[in-house]
Amino acid sequence: MPEAPTYDLRGLKCPLPVLKTRRRMADLEPGDELIVETTDPLAGIDIPHFCKEDGHELLTQERLDNSGHRFHIRKGGDRD
């Protein structure tokens, strides 16, 4: 299985990382995965909340050395 694509949202401030992640996830099929990287400090709260509210699975969340975050998300929903 290929590695999930990375969506680079570093440098964007709240609420843009969540808004752009929501838009990008809408284009994916259920079960597809996406890695999101951001430097917004609030993303550590906002992205997990977004995943829970929209029914996506937050596979991993890690803090990066450059004071950012990386989130590995699997799109929720039924697979056909």
Residue pairs with C-beta under 8 A, 6 or more apart in sequence:
3 35
4 32
4 33
4 34
4 35
4 72
5 34
5 35
6 35
6 36
6 37
7 20
7 21
7 24
7 34
7 35
7 36
7 37
8 37
9 16
9 17
9 20
9 21
9 36
9 37
9 38
9 40
9 43
10 37
10 38
10 39
10 68
11 39
12 20
12 38
12 39
12 40
13 40
14 40
14 42
14 43
14 46
15 46
16 40
17 36
17 38
17 40
17 43
17 46
17 47
18 43
18 46
18 47
18 50
21 34
21 36
21 47
21 50
21 73
22 50
22 54
24 34
25 34
25 54
25 56
25 73
25 75
28 34
28 75
29 75
29 79
30 75
30 76
30 77
30 78
30 79
31 74
31 75
31 79
32 74
32 75
33 59
33 72
33 73
33 74
33 75
34 72
34 73
34 75
35 70
35 71
35 72
35 73
36 47
36 70
36 71
36 73
37 64
37 68
37 69
37 70
37 71
38 47
38 68
38 69
38 71
39 66
39 67
39 68
39 69
40 46
41 67
43 69
43 71
44 61
44 63
44 69
47 58
47 61
47 69
47 71
47 73
48 58
48 61
48 71
50 56
51 57
51 58
51 71
51 73
52 58
54 76
55 76
55 77
56 73
56 74
56 75
56 76
57 73
57 74
57 76
58 71
58 72
58 73
59 72
59 73
59 74
60 70
60 71
60 72
61 69
61 70
61 71
61 72
62 69
62 70
63 69
64 70
